[in-house]
Amino acid sequence: MTQINRIVALQTGLFDKLPAEIIFDIFMAMDIRTLDLSRSHKIELAISGVGQAPPRTSKTRELSKRTDILRNHRAAWRSLVWHEFRTVAAAPIRFPHSFSEVSLRENVLAQKGTSDPTIYLTRIPSRRLATTEESWTVRDDVGCDYFTMDPSQDLLVLMETSNNSAGYYAAELAVHLRSLTTGAVHPLARDNVFHVSFHALTSRQLRCEGQIVDDHLGVLYSDDRDTGFEKPVVVWNWKTGDKILEIVSDRFFSFSFIDEIHILVALSDSFMEDGACASVSVYDLTNPASSRTHVTKAPNRCTFLLPESDWVDSIYVRCSPSSLGQSVLAYSSSEDLPDSVVTICAYCHADTHSIETAVKIFVPASRLRDRIAAATPGQRLAWHEWGLTDAHVEVDAGPYFAEARSDSVAGMRAVDLSADFTQLCVYDFEPSRISRYFHRTDPEVLKCSKDHAARDATLVGLPSIELLDWNARALKMFVPASDWNELGSASLSVLKTSIELPEQLRGLDFDIWNTLITDDAIVILNPADLDLIHILRF
C-alpha cells in the first residue's frame, strides 16, 4: 500500500468513528449536484485523453458546459467529423521546392526551409482550449537546419549539423536553447549552449533529432548508416545544464523518451550477438551516466528484442509523451501516469529472398513501463515475451520519411494514410474509449455518426470502424514456427477509424506526404515541396 493510500485509509477510518448526527450534518452541507458534475468532468477529461481541460470563460462558466466541450471533442474524433477543413499557403521560405523541416506539437506548427534564417510558427486555433490563430517568426541566428520545441515551456532548441573540417574530423557541434516566442535566450536555462563531440566523416550527411520532456532534453547525431562513426545519444537537464546520459554506438538509429525517467534507444540488428534481431534498449535516467560510455559498457534497464529478420535497414522508435507538469517520481503509482502510444517502425527483409517490408509496432508506454519494472537489470526480452501480448503490428507501413516523424502520434492516438492514399486512418489505443464504443454506451458518438454526411458534404459515406487485434500477416512472416502454440489471442485492442479524404485532396501525388496529429487537429503536408498545408480541426 502506498503512502497516499495509507493516509486515505486512516482518514476514512477516523471519519467512520464520528457520531451519526455529525456525519449527517456534514453531508447535508454538501452540494451533491456540484460534486456529481465535478466527478463527471474529471471522468470525461480522463477518457478524452487530453492533458488540458477547456478554460473557464464567459461562455463556459458552468462546469457542465466545459464537460460538454470535452464530450463533443471526443465524439468528433471517434467519427472523424472535423468542424473545419482548410488549405493554407505554407510559409514564404527561401527555397520552397527544397525539403523543409516541419514540426507540430501542442497545436504549434513550425516551418523552416534549408539554409533559411527564419523559423515560421503558427498556432492552430482550438475550440477545446478557446484559443485563436496566431503567427510569428523566430530568427535562427546560428544557422541550424534541425530544431525541436516544447510550446508548453516556451522552449526552442536549435541543433547544429554543419562543420568546416575535411576528412575524418572531430566534430564539436552546439545545441542552442531559445525562447519559442521571442527567439532570445531562454530565461529558465542556466546554460543556453550545450556541446556534443564525436568523430565523423565529412562525406556523410549528418542528421540530428531531438526531443524535450519536462526538464530533459535529448539529442542524437547520426548519418543513417550502421558504419562510419560512433553516434552519440546525449541527455541533459536543460534548466540546470547537467548532463545525465551520454552513450555511443555505430548502431544507434533513433531514440525517444516515454517519460521523464525512461529513454528508448533503437539499434540496428547487426549489433546483436545472437542472431539478426533489431532491438530497443531502455535506459534509466534516475541513475546518471554522464561520462561518455560505449553501449556495450553502459548498463541498460532492459532490452526489447524485435521479431527476427534477415536484415534491418533502419528502425525508428517514436513516442509523444504529455508534459506532466511534475516529476514522474511524484506519482504514487505508475498506473496514474498519463499513457501514450509508442511506435517502432523497422524496414527489414524477412529472409534473403524477400523484398524490404516496413513493419510497424504499436505498444502503450504503460505496458512497457510494467515490463521495465518487472525486468532484472540488463534483461533481454525476446519478442514472444512481450510483443505477442503487448503490441499491435501492421505490415507495409509508410515510407521512412513519414514513419521517422515524432508528430504522427499524440497521446494514445496515431494517424496515417491508407496504402492507396485515399483514406485517412486514426488508431486509438485508449482502453476506456474502445470499451465505450464497442459496447455502444456512447450516445454522442452514435448521434455524431448519424449526422456525419449532413455535416460535411465533402465526405462520402460514414467512417468504417473495426476492432483489430493481431495482424496475421505479421505473425506469419516474422514469428518463428515454434511460437505458434503460444500465440493465443493478443490482449491489445485498437480502434481504427478510417474515412475518405476530403475531395480537395484526391488526386494529389502522395509519394512523400506527411500526416501529423495533435489533440485538436490533423495536418497533411508535403515537406519536399512545401507549398500548401491542409488542416482538419476537431
Backbone hydrogen bonds, N-H to C=O, Kabsch-Sander energy under -0.5 kcal/mol:
donor,donor_aa,acceptor,acceptor_aa,energy
6,R,2,T,-2.1
7,I,3,Q,-2.0
8,V,4,I,-2.5
9,A,5,N,-2.5
10,L,6,R,-2.1
11,Q,7,I,-2.6
12,T,8,V,-2.6
13,G,9,A,-2.1
14,L,10,L,-2.0
15,F,11,Q,-2.2
16,D,12,T,-2.1
17,K,13,G,-0.7
17,K,14,L,-0.6
18,L,15,F,-1.5
22,I,19,P,-0.5
23,I,19,P,-2.1
24,F,20,A,-2.4
25,D,21,E,-2.0
26,I,22,I,-2.2
27,F,23,I,-2.1
28,M,24,F,-2.1
29,A,25,D,-1.3
30,M,27,F,-0.9
32,I,30,M,-1.0
35,L,31,D,-2.1
36,D,32,I,-2.5
37,L,33,R,-2.4
38,S,34,T,-2.5
39,R,35,L,-2.3
40,S,36,D,-2.5
41,H,37,L,-2.4
42,K,38,S,-2.1
43,I,39,R,-2.4
44,E,40,S,-2.6
45,L,41,H,-2.4
46,A,42,K,-2.1
47,I,43,I,-2.6
48,S,44,E,-2.3
49,G,45,L,-0.9
50,V,45,L,-0.8
57,T,55,P,-0.8
60,T,57,T,-0.5
65,K,62,E,-0.7
66,R,62,E,-1.3
67,T,63,L,-2.1
68,D,64,S,-2.0
69,I,65,K,-1.8
70,L,66,R,-1.7
71,R,67,T,-2.4
72,N,68,D,-2.8
73,H,69,I,-2.2
74,R,70,L,-2.4
75,A,71,R,-2.2
76,A,72,N,-2.3
77,W,73,H,-1.7
78,R,74,R,-2.1
79,S,75,A,-1.8
80,L,76,A,-0.6
81,V,76,A,-2.3
82,W,80,L,-0.9
83,H,537,R,-1.8
84,E,537,R,-1.3
86,R,535,I,-2.1
88,V,533,I,-2.9
90,A,531,D,-2.8
93,I,91,A,-2.5
98,S,95,F,-1.8
100,S,527,P,-2.9
101,E,112,K,-2.9
102,V,100,S,-0.6
103,S,110,A,-2.2
105,R,108,V,-2.0
108,V,105,R,-2.0
109,L,107,N,-0.6
109,L,122,T,-3.2
110,A,103,S,-3.1
110,A,108,V,-0.5
111,Q,120,Y,-2.5
112,K,101,E,-2.0
114,T,99,F,-0.5
116,D,113,G,-2.0
119,I,138,V,-2.8
120,Y,111,Q,-2.7
120,Y,118,T,-0.5
121,L,119,I,-0.5
121,L,136,W,-2.8
122,T,109,L,-2.2
123,R,134,E,-3.5
124,I,107,N,-3.4
124,I,122,T,-0.7
126,S,131,T,-1.1
130,A,126,S,-0.7
131,T,126,S,-1.6
134,E,123,R,-1.1
136,W,121,L,-2.3
138,V,119,I,-2.2
140,D,117,P,-3.5
141,D,139,R,-1.0
146,Y,159,M,-1.0
148,T,157,V,-1.9
150,D,155,L,-2.6
153,Q,150,D,-1.6
154,D,151,P,-1.3
155,L,150,D,-2.0
156,L,178,R,-2.7
157,V,148,T,-3.0
158,L,176,H,-2.5
159,M,146,Y,-2.6
160,E,158,L,-0.5
160,E,174,A,-2.4
169,Y,167,G,-0.7
169,Y,200,A,-2.2
171,A,169,Y,-0.9
171,A,198,F,-2.8
173,L,196,V,-2.4
175,V,194,F,-3.1
176,H,158,L,-3.0
177,L,192,N,-2.5
178,R,156,L,-3.0
179,S,184,A,-3.0
180,L,154,D,-1.2
183,G,179,S,-1.9
186,H,177,L,-0.6
189,A,186,H,-1.1
190,R,188,L,-0.5
190,R,239,K,-2.5
194,F,175,V,-2.7
196,V,173,L,-2.8
198,F,171,A,-2.1
200,A,169,Y,-2.1
202,T,167,G,-1.5
204,R,201,L,-1.6
206,L,204,R,-0.6
207,R,222,S,-3.7
209,E,220,L,-1.9
211,Q,218,G,-2.1
213,V,216,H,-2.4
216,H,213,V,-2.5
217,L,236,W,-2.4
218,G,211,Q,-2.7
219,V,234,V,-2.3
220,L,209,E,-2.1
221,Y,232,P,-1.6
222,S,207,R,-2.8
231,K,229,F,-0.8
231,K,249,S,-1.8
233,V,247,I,-2.8
234,V,219,V,-2.2
235,V,245,L,-2.6
236,W,217,L,-2.7
237,N,242,D,-2.7
238,W,215,D,-1.9
238,W,236,W,-0.9
239,K,215,D,-0.5
241,G,237,N,-2.8
244,I,235,V,-3.1
245,L,235,V,-1.7
246,E,289,A,-1.4
247,I,233,V,-2.1
248,V,293,T,-1.9
249,S,231,K,-1.5
252,F,249,S,-0.8
253,F,266,A,-2.3
254,S,266,A,-0.9
256,S,264,L,-2.2
258,I,262,H,-1.9
259,D,262,H,-1.2
263,I,283,Y,-1.8
264,L,256,S,-3.5
265,V,281,S,-2.5
266,A,254,S,-2.6
267,L,279,S,-2.6
268,S,251,R,-1.9
271,F,268,S,-1.3
272,M,269,D,-1.5
277,C,269,D,-0.7
277,C,275,G,-1.1
279,S,267,L,-1.8
280,V,304,F,-2.3
281,S,265,V,-2.7
282,V,302,C,-2.9
283,Y,263,I,-2.3
285,L,261,I,-2.4
285,L,283,Y,-0.6
287,N,284,D,-1.1
289,A,244,I,-2.6
293,T,246,E,-1.8
295,V,248,V,-2.3
297,K,294,H,-2.0
298,A,294,H,-1.0
301,R,282,V,-2.8
302,C,282,V,-0.9
303,T,379,Q,-2.5
304,F,280,V,-3.0
305,L,303,T,-0.6
305,L,381,L,-2.8
306,L,278,A,-2.6
308,E,478,F,-0.6
309,S,276,A,-1.4
310,D,349,H,-2.7
311,W,349,H,-1.3
313,D,311,W,-0.5
313,D,347,Y,-3.4
314,S,347,Y,-1.0
316,Y,345,C,-2.5
318,R,343,T,-2.9
320,S,341,V,-0.5
324,L,322,S,-0.6
330,A,327,S,-1.5
331,Y,328,V,-1.7
336,D,333,S,-1.6
337,L,334,S,-1.2
341,V,411,G,-2.9
342,V,363,V,-2.9
343,T,318,R,-2.9
344,I,361,I,-2.5
345,C,316,Y,-2.8
346,A,344,I,-0.6
346,A,359,V,-2.7
347,Y,314,S,-2.8
348,C,346,A,-0.8
348,C,357,T,-2.7
349,H,311,W,-2.5
354,S,351,D,-1.2
357,T,348,C,-3.5
359,V,346,A,-2.9
359,V,357,T,-0.7
360,K,358,A,-0.5
360,K,394,E,-3.2
361,I,344,I,-2.9
361,I,359,V,-0.5
362,F,392,H,-3.2
363,V,342,V,-2.4
365,A,340,S,-3.4
367,R,364,P,-0.5
368,L,364,P,-1.6
369,R,365,A,-2.6
370,D,366,S,-1.9
371,R,367,R,-2.0
372,I,368,L,-2.8
373,A,369,R,-2.6
374,A,370,D,-1.6
375,A,371,R,-1.2
378,G,300,N,-1.0
378,G,301,R,-0.7
379,Q,301,R,-0.7
379,Q,376,T,-2.5
381,L,303,T,-3.3
381,L,379,Q,-0.6
382,A,380,R,-0.7
385,E,382,A,-1.7
386,W,382,A,-0.6
386,W,383,W,-1.3
387,G,383,W,-2.4
388,L,383,W,-0.8
389,T,386,W,-0.6
390,D,386,W,-2.2
391,A,387,G,-1.5
392,H,362,F,-2.5
394,E,360,K,-2.5
396,D,358,A,-1.2
397,A,358,A,-1.8
402,A,399,P,-1.6
403,E,399,P,-2.3
404,A,400,Y,-2.1
405,R,402,A,-1.1
409,V,406,S,-0.6
410,A,413,R,-2.7
411,G,320,S,-1.0
413,R,410,A,-2.0
414,A,427,Y,-2.0
415,V,408,S,-2.2
416,D,425,C,-2.3
418,S,423,Q,-2.4
421,F,418,S,-2.1
424,L,499,I,-3.2
425,C,416,D,-2.9
426,V,497,T,-2.5
427,Y,414,A,-2.9
428,D,495,L,-2.0
429,F,412,M,-2.5
434,I,430,E,-2.2
435,S,431,P,-2.6
436,R,432,S,-2.1
437,Y,433,R,-2.1
438,F,434,I,-2.8
439,H,435,S,-2.2
440,R,437,Y,-1.4
441,T,436,R,-2.1
445,V,442,D,-0.5
446,L,442,D,-1.6
447,K,443,P,-2.4
448,C,444,E,-2.5
449,S,445,V,-2.4
450,K,446,L,-1.9
451,D,447,K,-1.9
452,H,449,S,-0.9
455,R,451,D,-1.8
456,D,452,H,-1.4
459,L,456,D,-1.5
461,G,459,L,-0.6
464,S,498,S,-1.9
465,I,463,P,-0.5
466,E,496,K,-1.3
468,L,466,E,-0.5
468,L,494,V,-2.1
472,A,470,W,-0.8
474,A,471,N,-0.6
475,L,471,N,-1.6
476,K,472,A,-2.5
477,M,473,R,-1.9
478,F,474,A,-2.3
479,V,475,L,-2.1
483,D,480,P,-2.0
484,W,481,A,-1.6
486,E,483,D,-1.6
487,L,484,W,-1.2
493,S,491,S,-0.6
494,V,468,L,-1.5
495,L,428,D,-2.7
496,K,466,E,-1.7
496,K,494,V,-0.7
497,T,426,V,-2.7
497,T,495,L,-0.6
498,S,464,S,-1.7
498,S,496,K,-0.5
499,I,424,L,-1.9
501,L,422,T,-2.4
503,E,458,T,-0.5
505,L,502,P,-2.0
506,R,502,P,-0.5
506,R,503,E,-1.1
508,L,505,L,-1.3
510,F,508,L,-1.0
513,W,510,F,-1.2
514,N,525,L,-3.4
516,L,523,V,-3.3
517,I,407,D,-2.6
518,T,521,A,-2.4
522,I,536,L,-2.2
523,V,516,L,-2.1
524,I,534,H,-2.7
525,L,514,N,-2.2
526,N,532,L,-0.5
529,D,526,N,-1.0
530,L,98,S,-0.5
531,D,529,D,-1.3
533,I,88,V,-2.9
534,H,524,I,-2.6
535,I,86,R,-2.8
535,I,533,I,-0.5
536,L,522,I,-2.9
537,R,84,E,-2.7
537,R,535,I,-0.6
538,F,520,D,-2.6
